[in-house]
């Protein structure tokens, strides 16, 4: 006989939030969780070395616990939160994200309806300040950032900024890696290698603001390049592929023109042109960084930072 669905209310859900110097964003995140149709059983904020601990923010929300993790990186911060958590389900959201009103209910219902569900990855949507007239950065990120469905389908991972899993999965896979790795990608790859399934749940939504300036996008691009170089430099084949990709990088925006034309995330010609201009700047910048790494640049200078 088929196994009956578990009761959603039977789950004890722990939400873990890594935080670093984002007190205002954390306030918005906690407010969105407090307004959810189902409340979390516990919320654990783990500060990762902020100039000032967000004690006042956390104190505004009953039941929120604040911890510290001095080892740099969102991975170690999440690990500390999990070590403190008591839930059957571990849910992760980033401090600068806003949860949909049914975020907790959706992930709980997904586990309840499917007893075989192990890891859920949700949708991360970019919220422009003025939906009718997005800035260049907003237009770019609305098309290219946080495409969790595509990441899972093509690259085998989902972002830990909107992820939920059963505690038994955590006990099997183990903790997230440190700041020198793409910690959510590396964790998902370990899970898949162990036969653990990861399912994209588009109804499990959070909103993320666009980055405030190109410097943040450049920093993320550089960090990704450095993390890729850490893997590639271990073999001749890896270094050759990395070099070929660096040389091809300036031409890659041309291949994206069909997607920009077809996308339904932007309306009109203006935001499409703005998004293309940002894409070109990023690809040229990444090509330069990759060539610098190939020439002996120190990648730890690029990968060893998180919101610092």
TAJO-V698160 format. One line per field, one symbol per residue. ss: DSSP state (2 for helix, 1 for strand, 0 for the rest). burial: # if it has 16 or more other C-alpha atoms within 10 Angstrom, else .. A space follows every 10 residues. Layout:
ss=???
burial=???
This chain:
ss=0000000222 0011111110 0022222222 2222000000 0111111000 0000222220 0001111100 0002222222 2222000011 1110001110 0022222222 2220000011 1111111000 0000022222 2222000222 2222200000 0111112222 2220000000 0022222222 2220000111 1111111110 0002222222 2222222222 2200022222 2222222222 2222202222 2200000022 2222222222 2222222222 2222000002 22200000
burial=.....#.#.. #.######## ###.###### ####.#.### .######### ..##..##.. ...######. .######### ##..#.#.## ########## ########## ##....#### ########.. ...####### ###..####. .#...##### #######.## ..#.###### #####.#### #....#.### #..####### ......#### ########## .##....##. .##..#..## ..#......# .....#.... ######.### .######### #.##....#. .###.#..
